[in-house]
């Protein structure tokens, strides 16, 4: 589930947090990293679990309209396609999904106002009207509808952000990635694949003796960065003329330290890949000028360390 880019970001957040606190041990940082990784899959589960509660809101609305003193013809004979969607039935009847969702003690019941607001938004959209007007229904169509919902209704929701922040300190910035994986799950279900809990690390989905363990990659990257932070920090200071620590963005420093640590500690990862990864991450966690600074300093330091024999790559085209 977690790719290398996401793992680098999680190591970065853990390392940055540790440096800010100033008193976190390596074991505490490692525990924080493990919790952060597991939290992304938990968020995926929580969001996938909204299918049934959202369906229930539609069913309850239909039921309430029918009970009116003088319901309209449409209220007496409503379109129940969404309320009867097969995706909700499938997930409700999946023992594995229900077991793990219950084990995590997840629930959407206390967020009924949010669910009603989301359904009101969904039912006002053109994609929903098209779905409701289709002559026939299918699991594939139901999955496609929910794909629209996950793609369009949650990313910029202030209410959802507040819900997630109240549930986990790690969920704040993981939502887009978790929703992307939910959509992948819907695509698989629409093709007849039964739901199963996704492996936490992408390396678990690949076979072969040459497959590198992503969990070990993240842990070793954190260790290499944590243990050598001061040494690599000083390298940055020496490489910048008229250097002033207060003028350099702390996130940039952290990313450069990680980049150097990765270049030194992982002989099979090409230098170009390492530099590109941290430049890309700097675009999201730094300033508008961060990508230029991170790229320039990281490239300079890696070249110097390579010339000094402290960075040795095994394989062609890795430098």
N, C-alpha and C positions, 0 to 999 in steps of 0.2 A: 504493500500500500504506500509506504513512504519511500520516495525516491531520494537520490543523493542531494538534489537541490534543497529539498525540504529538510533533510537531515543536517545539512550545513547551516541552514537557518536556525534550526533548533539548538545546535551546538553554539552558534553565535549568541543567541539569546541567553543561553545558560552561562556562557563565559562572561558576557557583558554584565549580567546580573551579579555574578560572583565577584567581578572586579569592582562593581559599584558598592557592594556590601563590604568588601575588604577583609572579611573574616570567615568566608566560606571555605571548607576543606574540599579536597578533591573528591572524597567519598560523597559529600553532600551534593556537590555539583553533578556527579554521576547519577545519583538518585533522582535529582531534579530532571536530568536529561531523559532518563527512563520514563519518568512520570509524564513528561511533555510528549514523548513519542506515543505512549499508550493513549493519551488524552485525545489525540487526533482521531484514532479509530473509534473512541467512545463518542466523539462528536458526530462522526459518520453514522453511528448506530442511532443516536438520539434524533438526528434529522430524518433518517429513513423511517423512524418510528412515528413521524407526524402524519403519515399517509392515512392510517386508520382514524385518528382523532379528527382530521380534517374532513374525512368522509362522514363521520358521525355528525359533524356540525350540519352538513347538507341534509342528512336524514332527519335530524331533529327539526330543521327549518320546514321541511316538507310536512312532517307530522303535526307541527304547530299550526300550519296553514290549513290543514284538513280539519282541524278541530274548531276553526272559527265558527261563529254563529251562522254566518251566511257566506261560505267560501265561494269564490269564483269558480268557473268551469276549469280553469287552468289549475287552481288550487285543489280541486276535487280529483283531477286526473293529471297530476304533475309528471314532468319528465324526470325519471329517477335514474337516468344513466350514470350520473356521477355518484349518486348515493349508493348505487349497486355495483360500483366498479370492481372488476375482478382482481386488481392489484391489492386492494385492501383485504379482500377475502383470502387471497393467497398468503399475505403476510400474517394475518390473524390466525390462519391455520397452520403456519409453519412452526413446528415445535422448537426447532433450534433457535430461530429468531426470537420467539416469545420467551424462551428460557433465558437467553443471554440478556435480553432487554429487561426482564424482571430481575435477574441477578444483579444488574447494574443499578437497580432501583430507579430507573428512569420513568418518568410519567409526564404527560402533557395536560393532565386533568386540571391542574391549578392555573393553566394559562388559557382558559376558555375565551377570555376577551380577545386575546391575541389571535386565537384560531378563528374566531368570528370575523375579525378584521381582515385576516388573510383570505378567508373564503369570499368575503364581500369584494375584495380586490380581484381575486381570480374570476369570479362570476361576472365581472364587468369587462373582461378582456375578450378580444376578438378570437383568440385561440380557444377559449372556453366555449364561446357561442358556436364555433365551427364544430367542435367536439360534440356538443349537445345536439346539434342538428343532423349529425351523420345518421344514415339509415340503419346501420348495423354497429354493434359494439364488439370489441375484442380485447384481449389482454394487451396486445401490442399497442392498440390505440390508447388504452388506459395508461400504459407506461409512458407513451409519448406525451400525453396530457400532463402527467406528473413531472416529466422532464422539463416542460415549459414552466411549471410552477417552481421547481427547484432552481431553474436558471434565472427567473425573472422576479420572484417575490421576496427573496430573503436577504440578498447580499447587502442592500442599503437600508435594511430595516432597523431603526433605532430601538424599537421594542424588543426585537430578537437579540440585538447586541446586549441589551440590559439583562435579558433572561440568561444568556450564555455566560456573561460575566459573573452573575450571581451563583452559577453552578460550578464554574471551574476557572481558575486563574490562567489556565493554558488555552482556553478556547477563543480568546479575543481575536486573534488574527488567523486562525486555522479554518474559518468557515468556508472561504472560497475553495480551498483544496478538498475539504470534506464533502462539499456539495458536488464537486466534479466527480468524486468517487461514487457518490450516490447515483449520479447520472449514468456512470459506467455500469453500475449494478442494474439500473432500470433497462439499459440496453441489453444486458445479458438475460434478464428475466423475460424480456419481450421476445427473445429468440428461443425460449424454452429451457434455459438453464436455471436450475434450482438455486435458491439463495444459499450462500455459505459465508461464514465469517472470513473476511479477507485477511491474508497473512499481514502481519504488521510491517514487515520489510519486503521490498520487491525482490531481494535476492532469494527469498524463500519460495518464489514462484519459478525460479530458474534452476535447471539441473546441470550438473557437470562439475568436474573436479576443479575447473578454473574459475568457478563462480566465487566472487569475493563476498564475504558476509557483511551485509550493510550495518547490522547491529555493531559488529566489531569496528567497522569503519568509523561510525559515529563516536563510539567510546574512545577509540585510539586517537581520533582527531581532537576530542576534548582534552584528553590527557596530554597530548603533545603541546597543545596550545596553553593549557593551564600551567604545566611544569616549566615551560620555557617563556612564559609571558614577559617577565622582566628582561630577559636576554634579548628577545626580539623587539621589545619596546625600545630598548636602548639602540638597537640597530636602526630603527626608524629615526630616532633623534639624531644619530650620526649622519644619516643620509640626507637630511634636510638642512639647507643653509639657513642661518638666522632662525633656527627652530625655537618655537615657543609652544610648550605643551598646552597652554590655555587657549591657543588659537587653532589647534587641530581638533576636529570633531572626534569625540571619544569613540563613536561607533566606527569611524574610519580606522582608527588605531587598532581596534579590536579585530576588524576584518583583515587588516594587513598582517597582524600577528598570526591569525588563523591561516592566511594564505602561505606565509613563510613556513609555519608548522606543517602544513599539508605537503608542501613541496619537499621538505626535508624528510618527513616521516613515511611518505607513501611513494616508493620508487617506481611503481607501475602506473601512476597517474601522470599524464602528460602535463608539462608546465603550462601550456596554452590553455588546457582545460581548467587548471587551478586558477589562473589569473582571470579568465573569463567568468568563472563562477562567482568570484568575490566582487568583481566589477558589477555584475548583474545584481547581486544582493545589495550592493551599496546604493543602487538606484532607488531601493525601497526603504532603506533604513538610514540613509545619510542626507546630505544636502544636494542641491542641484550640481555642485562642483565635485561631489564625492567621487563619482565614477572616474573623473580625470585624475584626481589625487591618488586614489587607490590603485588605479592602473599603472600610473607612473612610478610610484614608490615601490609597489610590489614587483614590478618588472625589473627595476633597478636592483633591488635586494636579492632577488632570485638569480639574476645574472652574476652578481658579486659572489654569492654563496656557491654557485656552480663553478666559478673560476677558482675558488678557494678549496674545491673538492668536498664541500659540506653537503652538496646536493648531488646525489648520484642516481641516475635513472637507469633501470634495466630494460632494455628494448630500444628498437630504432624509432626515431622521430618523437622522442619523449621530451626533448629539450627545446 
